[in-house]
Amino acid sequence: MDNHDIKNKMLKIESLQKKDFEEFSHVLQSVFEQTSASWMLEFIKEGLKHDGFSPDDLKVSLDNKIIGFHIFNEENIKLENIKLEKISDSINIIQDISCYENKKGIQGFAMGILLKHRRKGFGTALVEYEKIHLSKKYDYLWGGNGQGEGLNNIEFWKKSRKIVAVRTLEFLKNDKTYFTMMNL
């Protein structure tokens, strides 16, 4: 757990627990309903209902109320992760990812901070915490599908990660999603 005193309010970053599911679900709903990626919401909820939280999944709490989260999937990046079965999607591989083949990776599956708490450093505090927390078990963190123009978050991710591929999704009216990597 990591605590930060931000303007006399206590910010905590710690593991999500089963008891957090209901409050987390409300935050998840609020974060994703304000984006063009709301189609991901039910997919994420169902996966978590079935599999539960992993020990790496994190919550950001301000004065003991969840205001953000980062859900992970223990999976290495592979070219197959980037390509979809749909041939009409266009893929632009920017960087060779073969150097990660023999390393242990984790996928940042879904991250969000409530709108009223954005641009206050909470997302950055979460990313900084993850660098320490995850580096004990993993060599790199990657993200894909949930980083894109529709979510208005790619500029945030470019601060801490490098873009390795861009996919144009026809089913989302040619919205682009970005695959990013960060060495831990």
TORMI-418594 format. One record per residue (C-alpha): chain; residue number from 0; x, y, z. Coordinates in Angstrom, 2 decimals, m for minus. Layout:
// TORMI-418594
PT   kolmar   lumza         u         v         w
PT        A     NUM         X         Y         Z
...
This chain:
// TORMI-418594
PT   kolmar   lumza         u         v         w
PT        A       0      0.00      0.00      0.00
PT        A       1      1.17      3.50     m0.80
PT        A       2     m0.23      6.61      0.89
PT        A       3      0.03     10.17     m0.39
PT        A       4     m1.14     13.31      1.40
PT        A       5     m2.58     15.48     m1.38
PT        A       6     m3.92     18.78     m0.05
PT        A       7     m4.83     17.19      3.30
PT        A       8     m6.72     14.32      1.68
PT        A       9     m5.38     10.80      2.01
PT        A      10     m4.78      9.04     m1.31
PT        A      11     m4.22      5.28     m1.03
PT        A      12     m3.11      2.86     m3.72
PT        A      13     m3.64     m0.78     m2.78
PT        A      14     m4.90     m4.14     m4.04
PT        A      15     m8.54     m4.52     m4.98
PT        A      16    m10.38     m7.01     m2.76
PT        A      17    m13.57     m9.00     m3.23
PT        A      18    m15.33     m6.65     m0.76
PT        A      19    m14.59     m3.74     m3.15
PT        A      20    m16.55     m5.21     m6.07
PT        A      21    m19.77     m3.21     m5.70
PT        A      22    m18.07      0.16     m5.18
PT        A      23    m15.55     m0.67     m7.92
PT        A      24    m18.40     m1.53    m10.33
PT        A      25    m19.92      1.93     m9.86
PT        A      26    m16.57      3.62    m10.51
PT        A      27    m15.98      1.39    m13.56
PT        A      28    m19.43      2.32    m14.91
PT        A      29    m18.79      6.04    m14.39
PT        A      30    m15.38      5.93    m16.06
PT        A      31    m16.42      3.99    m19.16
PT        A      32    m19.85      5.51    m19.83
PT        A      33    m18.15      8.81    m20.66
PT        A      34    m16.12      7.31    m23.50
PT        A      35    m16.64      5.74    m26.90
PT        A      36    m15.31      2.50    m25.38
PT        A      37    m18.43      1.84    m23.31
PT        A      38    m18.71     m1.44    m25.27
PT        A      39    m15.86     m2.73    m23.06
PT        A      40    m17.78     m2.22    m19.83
PT        A      41    m19.84     m5.43    m19.77
PT        A      42    m16.87     m7.44    m21.03
PT        A      43    m14.76     m6.22    m18.10
PT        A      44    m17.54     m6.73    m15.52
PT        A      45    m18.30    m10.26    m16.68
PT        A      46    m14.63    m11.22    m16.68
PT        A      47    m14.20     m9.95    m13.13
PT        A      48    m17.38    m11.67    m11.92
PT        A      49    m16.07    m14.94    m13.32
PT        A      50    m12.36    m14.65    m12.44
PT        A      51    m12.38    m12.13     m9.59
PT        A      52     m9.61     m9.66     m8.94
PT        A      53     m5.98    m10.70     m9.36
PT        A      54     m3.41     m9.85     m6.66
PT        A      55     m1.98     m7.24     m9.06
PT        A      56     m5.27     m5.33     m9.56
PT        A      57     m5.16     m1.95     m7.86
PT        A      58     m7.56      0.66     m6.55
PT        A      59     m6.97      4.35     m5.91
PT        A      60     m8.90      5.63     m2.90
PT        A      61     m9.28      9.20     m1.74
PT        A      62    m10.55      9.57      1.82
PT        A      63    m11.50      5.85      1.75
PT        A      64    m13.64      6.12     m1.42
PT        A      65    m12.53      4.42     m4.62
PT        A      66    m11.85      7.02     m7.31
PT        A      67     m9.82      4.90     m9.73
PT        A      68     m8.41      1.50    m10.61
PT        A      69     m6.07     m0.49    m12.81
PT        A      70     m6.98     m4.07    m13.74
PT        A      71     m4.30     m6.38    m15.11
PT        A      72     m4.05     m9.56    m17.13
PT        A      73     m0.93    m11.69    m16.68
PT        A      74     m0.05    m12.15    m20.32
PT        A      75      3.00    m11.55    m22.48
PT        A      76      2.62     m9.39    m25.57
PT        A      77      2.68    m11.29    m28.85
PT        A      78      1.92    m10.29    m32.38
PT        A      79     m1.29    m12.35    m32.04
PT        A      80     m2.41    m10.02    m29.22
PT        A      81     m2.18     m7.10    m31.61
PT        A      82     m3.87     m8.66    m34.63
PT        A      83     m7.59     m9.39    m34.64
PT        A      84     m9.27    m12.07    m36.69
PT        A      85    m11.01     m9.34    m38.66
PT        A      86     m8.97     m8.82    m41.81
PT        A      87    m10.50     m5.38    m42.45
PT        A      88     m8.75     m3.89    m39.42
PT        A      89     m5.54     m2.15    m40.38
PT        A      90     m2.40     m2.75    m38.29
PT        A      91      0.71     m0.59    m38.28
PT        A      92      3.55     m2.23    m36.33
PT        A      93      5.87      0.59    m35.28
PT        A      94      8.43     m1.28    m33.22
PT        A      95      9.72     m4.86    m33.19
PT        A      96      8.48     m6.60    m30.03
PT        A      97     10.52     m9.80    m30.44
PT        A      98     12.91     m8.61    m27.70
PT        A      99     10.10     m9.31    m25.19
PT        A     100      9.66    m12.98    m26.17
PT        A     101     11.67    m14.41    m23.25
PT        A     102     10.55    m11.86    m20.68
PT        A     103      7.61    m11.92    m18.29
PT        A     104      4.95     m9.34    m19.06
PT        A     105      1.65     m8.13    m17.73
PT        A     106     m1.12     m6.40    m19.64
PT        A     107     m2.76     m3.29    m18.26
PT        A     108     m6.31     m4.34    m19.11
PT        A     109     m8.43     m1.43    m17.86
PT        A     110     m7.52      1.75    m16.00
PT        A     111     m9.57      4.74    m15.03
PT        A     112     m9.88      7.70    m12.70
PT        A     113    m13.27      9.34    m12.10
PT        A     114    m13.70     12.44    m14.26
PT        A     115    m13.89     14.89    m11.35
PT        A     116    m10.53     13.60    m10.05
PT        A     117     m8.60     13.73    m13.34
PT        A     118     m5.70     16.08    m14.01
PT        A     119     m4.81     16.16    m10.31
PT        A     120     m1.90     13.70    m10.43
PT        A     121     m3.81     10.61     m9.25
PT        A     122     m3.27      8.66    m12.49
PT        A     123      0.41      9.59    m12.46
PT        A     124      0.70      8.48     m8.81
PT        A     125     m0.87      5.16     m9.81
PT        A     126      1.57      4.63    m12.69
PT        A     127      4.54      5.48    m10.45
PT        A     128      3.30      3.02     m7.82
PT        A     129      2.89      0.32    m10.49
PT        A     130      6.50      0.71    m11.62
PT        A     131      7.65     m0.36     m8.17
PT        A     132      4.84     m2.82     m7.36
PT        A     133      4.94     m4.71    m10.66
PT        A     134      8.70     m4.69    m11.21
PT        A     135      9.04     m7.31     m8.46
PT        A     136      7.27     m9.90    m10.65
PT        A     137      7.36     m8.64    m14.25
PT        A     138      9.84     m7.30    m16.79
PT        A     139      7.40     m5.09    m18.68
PT        A     140      3.87     m3.71    m18.75
PT        A     141      1.94     m3.42    m21.99
PT        A     142     m1.42     m2.08    m22.97
PT        A     143     m3.69     m2.37    m25.96
PT        A     144     m7.30     m1.91    m27.06
PT        A     145     m8.00      0.34    m24.07
PT        A     146     m5.67      3.07    m25.21
PT        A     147     m6.97      5.19    m27.94
PT        A     148     m8.62      8.14    m29.48
PT        A     149    m12.09      7.20    m28.23
PT        A     150    m10.87      7.11    m24.65
PT        A     151     m8.88     10.34    m24.98
PT        A     152     m6.03      8.76    m23.02
PT        A     153     m3.19      8.17    m25.46
PT        A     154     m1.43     11.42    m24.53
PT        A     155     m1.38     10.25    m20.90
PT        A     156      0.13      6.88    m21.85
PT        A     157      2.78      8.45    m24.09
PT        A     158      4.29     10.06    m20.97
PT        A     159      5.34      6.69    m19.50
PT        A     160      5.24      4.19    m22.38
PT        A     161      6.36      3.84    m25.97
PT        A     162      3.90      3.09    m28.79
PT        A     163      4.68     m0.22    m30.52
PT        A     164      1.62     m0.58    m32.79
PT        A     165     m1.52      1.23    m33.96
PT        A     166     m4.69     m0.56    m35.03
PT        A     167     m7.55      1.09    m36.90
PT        A     168    m10.82     m0.59    m35.89
PT        A     169    m13.41     m0.61    m38.63
PT        A     170    m16.20     m1.71    m36.26
PT        A     171    m15.56      1.44    m34.21
PT        A     172    m15.79      3.74    m37.22
PT        A     173    m12.03      3.69    m37.79
PT        A     174    m11.15      4.69    m34.23
PT        A     175     m7.49      3.98    m33.55
PT        A     176     m6.21      1.95    m30.62
PT        A     177     m2.61      1.97    m29.53
PT        A     178     m0.40     m0.77    m28.14
PT        A     179      2.16      0.55    m25.69
PT        A     180      5.06     m0.86    m23.69
PT        A     181      6.87      0.16    m20.52
PT        A     182      9.94     m1.61    m19.18
PT        A     183      9.72     m2.18    m15.43
